[in-house]
Structure formats: C-alpha cells, structure tokens
Amino acid sequence: MSGTEIKGATSKIENIKSEFPELNRVINGKPVVFLDSAATSQKPQRVIDKLVEYYSNYNANVHRGVYSLSMESTEEYDTARELVREFINARSTNEIIYTKGTTEAINLLARAWGDANIKEGDEIILTELEHHSNLVPWQMLSQRTGCKLRFVPIDDHAVLQLDEYKKLLSDKTRLVAFNGQSNSMGTLNPIKEITELAHDAGALVLVDGAQYVPHNKIDVQALDIDFLAFSGHKMCGPTGIGILYGKENILDEMPPFLGGGDMIDMVHYEYSTYTKLPIKFEAGTPNIAGAIVLGEAIRFLNDLGIENVREHERELTAYTLEKFQQNPKIKIYGTTDLDKRGGAISFEYEGIHPHDLAQILDSESICIRAGHHCTQPLMRKFGIAATSRASFYVYNTKDDVDRLIEVLGKADEMFSF
Ligand SMILES: Cc1ncc(COP(=O)(O)O)c(C=O)c1O
C-alpha cells in the first residue's frame, strides 16, 4: 500500500492507513487521500470500537451511582484522565480539566482566570499567528476589563520575531498566550524560550496546543507552562472533548466557570460552595464517552510513539516541500526550515483560486483545505484572503503526496488555456 520509506525509528508508523476505515473508502472510483488533519484527524478502528464498547457495555453517569455500571464508567473516565496526565506529564490529574475542546478551554480561562485577575491597564501578549480561538476570547476579556492586547509580529516566513516580543514584555504583562504550532502556516514556536521570558517578566503562559499536542512530544513540567489547551479530535480522538491543563495552585485559586451539578460541595437556596479540582470546572454531566475514547486515542498514539509521529510528518513535509519547490507556480507560505515547522503546508497555485483548486482535488478524492483557516488577521497580514493547505498525520504516505502533485499538474493543465 505504502510508498513511504520511513527510516529507522519511524518504522512503526508504516502501513497503518488500513487501520483507519474512512481512508479505505473509494469515492468517484478513487481512494480517499486525506490531507486535512489540521482541521480534524481520522480515527483508527480501535478508537471507534471504544465508543461502541462504552455505549454497549457500561453507559452510566459518572461519580453518581453506587451500582456496578456507574462504577465501571467512572473508572474508565478517571483512567482516561490519568492517560492525559501522563501524555503531557502533568503532576496530578487535578490539573487536567475536561472541556469540549481547545476553544472552550481558552474561553474557560479567559472567563474564570481573566475576570478574576485582569484589570484595566494590564496587558496580554498574543502573536500574529493565532487562531481565532486564541484571539476572540481575549478580545472579549479586553472589552470587559479594559486590558490591552499586544501582538508579537512575525517575519516574512511566518516566524515569530522574538526580539520584538522581548520589547513588548513589561511589568504590565499578565499573560502570554500563543500557539505551539500554527494551523495556518505550520510554524513551530519556541515554547520554552517564550515561556522563560514571560516568567522573567512575571507573566503567566498559555500554550494553545491544538496543533502542537497531536504531533509533538510535550512535557508541561519541563516547559514550565502554566496552561495548555488542546482538542481530542485532532489527535485520533472524538469531537466534543478537549483538555485545559493548568498548574494546580493557579486552578485552585480560580473561581468556577460554569455552575451546576457535580461542581458543588454544599448548595443552599441563596449560595453554594464548590468542590475540589478538577470537578470544580466540570459542571453537569460531562462528555463521558468522549473522555473515555480520547483515552483510547492516547493509547494508540503511545503505541506509535509521539516522537515517531513527529519524525514521520517531518519526512512527509520535507518530501512535499521539495516537490513544491520544483514547481515555480507554487508559492509556499511559512518557513521551509524543518526545525521550525510542522506538517501543515499553506500554498498558493499561480492562476488558480484556492477554492477552485480544492474542488478539482476533491473530484479526485483528495481532501485539502482552502480558506482563511480561522486566521483572518494573519491572511490580511500576507495580503491574501485564503490559501490552500495540505496537512499530514500518522496515516499519510509519500504516495498521498505523489497523488497531490499529480492532480495539481492536472489542475494546472485545466487552467492553462
Ligand atoms: C491552533 C488552533 N487553535 C485552536 C483551535 C480550535 O480548536 P477546536 O475547534 O477543536 O476548539 C484550532 C482548530 O483548528 C487550531 O488549529
């Protein structure tokens, strides 16, 4: 099946496409080539089976029942939290909050931490590379509190200008919030360096890990980041489940986000007291199935080895960039330095609008993304409305890239009249 020749340590990643049922589909007589994993990833059969297992065998509410089924579902739910803790090397499961996804995790933080800690005159540093999810919640906080948002500029290759970042830091800075890896330009940001500088200035750090965590090893203790947000659906898990990691002492001090069942200690008609972490931030019946299935996705990634995932994508990225660079009609956005980028490649094909290109590729069952990738200000910065984006994950192969290149050639012929 695979034309991928992955060296040494990456051998485990070979030939796993067949484990992903959707990738075995044939549409319009062509096998599906999925190059849109930055939007959402495909799911292996064992992850899909876990969902069926939960609803078939131990579907019951968690933390409430004293009967066996509820105890079983609670055990699986808590085990998944432990798997997440281990995956990012948090100190305690008290630091792992289940959310709907990255977006909700950042909104939780902006509301619960932001409203309690930010006031007029304070500053929050973001970057020009951010996804709308790491912009809009902070804009809303700024409107509520009068705090100021500052932005770390990028250079022409979509790499953060750290000298400019240093100039933005001051005793007014309360938070530095940035993505570990850009969904739009692929840039890998230097998390440790940015974090150390923020801490030196007395600010906290949030890493938007929506793209970083599924593709790279992360150790929240070694990096010393204060908060991390990420989504299950981009890492072979289900939609509707994500994580907010926070250092326990900071989460402990934060007021709750949503109120309701489970998150309470004592409830009176006029007031309530709240329970301990992590449930303090998990009001109501949570996405039990989602959490348990995310646990299975993490087991799957652990079996592959997350370092192997990164290596696999690095090789595919190198291969693609090399092919793209051979075609003068392709303009690559973002850096071509493989140490500074991941496997999401934004490009423009001369003379073909990204949406037209995506449609032609779709007619050959190749799925890429065309649009602003939820980074409108970044597109504006480059003076464009949209790019085409091909993004990789564990199941992609060099054959996939070859098919992309082949159909780009067909698109070129169609538009060259
Ligand atoms: C960098 C980045 N941040 C945040 C998000 C939002 O993730 P979600 O839609 O899963 O909440 C995305 C999704 O594409 C992303 O790429």
The ligand as an SDF file (V2000), in Angstrom:
LIG
                    3D

 16 16  0  0  0  0  0  0  0  0999 V2000
   -4.1620   26.4580   16.5510 C   0  0  0  0  0  0  0  0  0  0  0  0
   -5.6040   26.1660   16.8470 C   0  0  0  0  0  0  0  0  0  0  0  0
   -6.1500   26.6570   17.9600 N   0  0  0  0  0  0  0  0  0  0  0  0
   -7.4240   26.4040   18.2940 C   0  0  0  0  0  0  0  0  0  0  0  0
   -8.2310   25.6410   17.5040 C   0  0  0  0  0  0  0  0  0  0  0  0
   -9.6370   25.3890   17.9120 C   0  0  0  0  0  0  0  0  0  0  0  0
   -9.8360   24.0280   18.1620 O   0  0  0  0  0  0  0  0  0  0  0  0
  -11.3010   23.4580   18.3960 P   0  0  0  0  0  0  0  0  0  0  0  0
  -12.1170   23.8940   17.1990 O   0  0  0  0  0  0  0  0  0  0  0  0
  -11.1000   21.9790   18.4510 O   0  0  0  0  0  0  0  0  0  0  0  0
  -11.8130   24.0240   19.6640 O   0  0  0  0  0  0  0  0  0  0  0  0
   -7.7220   25.1280   16.3070 C   0  0  0  0  0  0  0  0  0  0  0  0
   -8.5650   24.3500   15.3860 C   0  0  0  0  0  0  0  0  0  0  0  0
   -8.3020   24.2610   14.2050 O   0  0  0  0  0  0  0  0  0  0  0  0
   -6.3640   25.3820   15.9820 C   0  0  0  0  0  0  0  0  0  0  0  0
   -5.8210   24.9010   14.8820 O   0  0  0  0  0  0  0  0  0  0  0  0
  1  2  1  0
  2  3  1  0
  2 15  2  0
  3  4  2  0
  4  5  1  0
  5  6  1  0
  5 12  2  0
  6  7  1  0
  7  8  1  0
  8  9  2  0
  8 10  1  0
  8 11  1  0
 12 13  1  0
 12 15  1  0
 13 14  2  0
 15 16  1  0
M  END
$$$$
